[in-house]
Amino acid sequence: MSLSEYAIVTLGEAKNFLHVDGDDDDLTLELLIETATAKTEDYCSSCWVKRGITETHIGNGKQAINLYRLPVESVEAVIVDGVELEESDYIAQLSIGRLIGRIWQKDSVIEIAYTAGYADSYGQAAIPYAAKLAVLNALAAWWNNRMGVTSESIAGIGSVAYTNEEELPENAKAKLSSLRKRIL
């Protein structure tokens, strides 16, 4: 396996951060990098590396539709019940990821194709540093708790509870707080 074009941390960066030598755990680390990248994007409703997105909404009788991923660079197509709209039929507010300007009929099926993301590829300065740190923090939490222990205690010394591996660790969430645009 090799990392996808959407990973925002390289295998070398992860190994350096975790102090891992050798190649025995590369596959595991690559899987964790991919998972951490996807979970940080989901948490922030963002894409770190630009990509085409196609999503389906159901009309709610209101004027605005909020897109799921930010930042939005462009809207390529809006199709309502199988009919593509002209650009003049709606206003794309790219900076906030919203389409407005018409009433989206209740129960209509609206397909929207757009491009979202901070940077064209890994390594560009446009990818927020906080996102990279959050991915590294998630990697460290998951790497250091590969056995799935949820808590442990030592009498007279104290106890510790670990994060659930399906969740982002709290320290990763804290780093992403300024990047979290909107909760859907």
C-alpha positions as CSV (number, residue, x, y, z in Angstrom):
1,M,0.0,0.0,0.0
2,S,1.1,3.6,-0.5
3,L,-0.5,6.7,0.8
4,S,-3.2,8.3,-1.3
5,E,-2.8,11.8,-2.8
6,Y,-5.1,13.1,0.0
7,A,-2.9,12.2,2.9
8,I,-1.4,15.3,4.6
9,V,1.3,13.6,6.5
10,T,4.0,11.5,4.9
11,L,5.1,8.1,6.2
12,G,8.5,9.7,7.1
13,E,6.9,12.5,9.1
14,A,4.8,9.9,11.0
15,K,7.7,7.7,11.7
16,N,9.8,10.7,12.9
17,F,7.0,11.9,15.1
18,L,6.4,8.5,16.6
19,H,10.1,7.6,16.9
20,V,9.6,4.5,14.7
21,D,12.6,2.9,13.1
22,G,12.6,0.3,10.3
23,D,9.9,-0.7,7.8
24,D,8.1,-3.4,9.6
25,D,5.1,-1.2,10.6
26,D,4.8,0.8,7.4
27,L,1.5,-0.7,6.3
28,T,-0.1,-0.1,9.7
29,L,1.2,3.5,9.8
30,E,-0.1,4.2,6.3
31,L,-3.5,2.9,7.3
32,L,-3.5,5.1,10.4
33,I,-2.4,8.2,8.4
34,E,-5.3,7.6,5.9
35,T,-7.8,7.1,8.8
36,A,-6.6,10.2,10.7
37,T,-6.6,12.3,7.6
38,A,-10.2,11.3,6.8
39,K,-11.4,11.7,10.4
40,T,-9.9,15.2,10.7
41,E,-11.6,16.2,7.4
42,D,-14.9,14.8,8.6
43,Y,-14.6,16.6,11.9
44,C,-14.0,19.9,10.2
45,S,-16.4,19.3,7.2
46,S,-13.4,20.1,5.1
47,C,-11.0,18.7,2.5
48,W,-7.3,19.4,3.1
49,V,-6.3,18.5,-0.5
50,K,-8.6,19.7,-3.3
51,R,-10.8,17.1,-5.0
52,G,-14.1,16.9,-6.8
53,I,-17.1,16.2,-4.7
54,T,-20.6,15.1,-5.8
55,E,-23.3,15.1,-3.1
56,T,-27.0,14.7,-3.1
57,H,-29.4,16.9,-1.1
58,I,-33.1,16.7,-0.7
59,G,-34.9,20.0,-1.2
60,N,-36.4,21.4,2.0
61,G,-38.5,24.3,0.6
62,K,-35.9,26.9,1.8
63,Q,-33.6,29.2,-0.2
64,A,-30.2,27.9,0.9
65,I,-28.3,24.7,0.7
66,N,-25.1,24.2,2.7
67,L,-22.5,22.1,1.0
68,Y,-20.8,19.4,3.2
69,R,-17.1,20.1,2.5
70,L,-15.2,23.4,2.8
71,P,-13.5,25.5,1.5
72,V,-15.4,25.4,-1.8
73,E,-13.3,26.5,-4.8
74,S,-16.0,26.2,-7.6
75,V,-19.3,24.7,-8.4
76,E,-19.3,22.6,-11.6
77,A,-22.9,21.5,-11.8
78,V,-26.3,21.6,-10.0
79,I,-28.9,19.1,-11.2
80,V,-32.4,19.2,-9.8
81,D,-34.6,16.2,-10.5
82,G,-32.4,15.2,-13.5
83,V,-32.3,18.7,-15.0
84,E,-29.1,20.7,-14.9
85,L,-29.5,24.3,-13.8
86,E,-27.9,27.3,-15.5
87,E,-25.4,29.3,-13.4
88,S,-27.9,32.2,-13.4
89,D,-30.5,30.0,-11.5
90,Y,-28.5,30.1,-8.2
91,I,-25.8,32.1,-6.5
92,A,-22.8,30.2,-5.2
93,Q,-21.4,31.7,-2.1
94,L,-18.1,29.9,-2.3
95,S,-16.5,31.4,0.9
96,I,-19.2,29.8,3.1
97,G,-20.1,26.8,0.9
98,R,-23.7,27.8,0.3
99,L,-26.0,27.9,-2.8
100,I,-28.8,30.4,-2.6
101,G,-31.2,32.4,-4.8
102,R,-34.1,30.0,-5.4
103,I,-36.5,27.9,-3.5
104,W,-35.3,24.3,-3.4
105,Q,-38.6,22.5,-3.8
106,K,-39.4,20.2,-1.0
107,D,-38.4,16.6,-1.7
108,S,-36.6,17.4,-4.9
109,V,-33.4,15.6,-5.5
110,I,-30.5,18.0,-5.9
111,E,-27.1,16.8,-7.1
112,I,-24.2,19.2,-6.7
113,A,-20.8,18.7,-8.2
114,Y,-18.1,21.0,-6.8
115,T,-14.4,21.3,-6.0
116,A,-13.3,21.7,-2.4
117,G,-10.0,21.8,-0.5
118,Y,-7.2,24.0,0.7
119,A,-4.3,22.9,-1.5
120,D,-3.7,21.2,-4.9
121,S,-1.4,18.6,-3.4
122,Y,0.4,17.6,-0.2
123,G,3.2,19.9,0.9
124,Q,1.6,23.2,-0.1
125,A,1.5,25.9,2.5
126,A,-2.3,26.2,2.1
127,I,-2.9,23.1,4.1
128,P,-3.4,24.3,7.7
129,Y,-0.6,23.3,10.1
130,A,-3.2,22.6,12.8
131,A,-4.6,19.9,10.6
132,K,-1.2,18.2,10.2
133,L,-0.7,18.4,13.9
134,A,-4.1,16.9,14.6
135,V,-3.4,14.0,12.2
136,L,-0.1,13.4,14.0
137,N,-1.8,13.6,17.5
138,A,-4.4,11.0,16.4
139,L,-1.6,8.8,15.0
140,A,0.2,8.9,18.3
141,A,-2.9,8.1,20.4
142,W,-3.8,5.2,18.1
143,W,-0.2,3.9,17.8
144,N,0.4,4.0,21.5
145,N,-2.8,2.1,22.2
146,R,-2.8,-0.6,19.5
147,M,-4.0,-3.2,22.0
148,G,-7.4,-1.4,22.4
149,V,-7.0,-0.8,26.2
150,T,-9.7,1.6,27.3
151,S,-8.3,2.3,30.8
152,E,-5.8,1.1,33.3
153,S,-5.0,1.9,36.9
154,I,-2.1,1.3,39.3
155,A,-3.1,1.2,43.0
156,G,-1.7,4.2,44.8
157,I,-0.4,5.9,41.7
158,G,-3.5,6.7,39.6
159,S,-5.4,5.8,36.5
160,V,-5.7,6.8,32.9
161,A,-8.5,6.4,30.3
162,Y,-7.7,6.2,26.6
163,T,-9.7,7.5,23.7
164,N,-12.0,5.2,21.7
165,E,-10.1,4.4,18.5
166,E,-13.2,5.3,16.4
167,E,-13.0,8.9,17.7
168,L,-10.4,11.6,17.3
169,P,-8.5,12.2,20.5
170,E,-9.4,15.3,22.4
171,N,-6.0,16.9,21.8
172,A,-6.5,16.5,18.0
173,K,-10.0,18.0,18.3
174,A,-8.5,21.0,20.2
175,K,-6.0,21.6,17.4
176,L,-8.9,21.6,14.8
177,S,-11.2,23.9,16.7
178,S,-10.3,27.0,14.7
179,L,-10.8,25.0,11.4
180,R,-14.2,23.7,12.3
181,K,-16.4,25.8,10.1
182,R,-19.9,24.5,10.7
183,I,-21.5,21.6,12.3
184,L,-24.0,19.9,10.0
